[in-house]
Amino acid sequence: MKNKYNLLHKYIFDKTVKEYTKETVNGLFRSILEPVISNQKFESVILFRLLDSSEIGSTLKRLSFSGAQIYSFSDTLKEFGFDNSQKDDIWGQTQFLVLIGQRYSAALIWDYSLSDNQNTDVCLLYNSHTIID
């Protein structure tokens, strides 16, 4: 039987944190990727898992033209040329974006299934500092 939660999920979402709207999460997602999109020579590795890409499809299309090494953990992103790197899904409903670049690194982690409304708890790590928790 699969473990329902991994340790990172438990560490982040067992804390009492502020809830953010879907629009805020999408804005954070775009702002993390903007340096990679605007500077094609920005060498980076990007890992992400999205369950719904409808509202950030334009960002993903622009990202596909960057020089970044991109790894998706979602079956829903094949239209952008991102294949699922992991067939065994251990993440449940948790979504994330991790960027490791020359000048900065960032991680954004969220999960809408943990809230009774449309908001979600968010963890944003930027250059190893927790910004939102």
Disulfide bonds with the S-S distance in Angstrom:
none
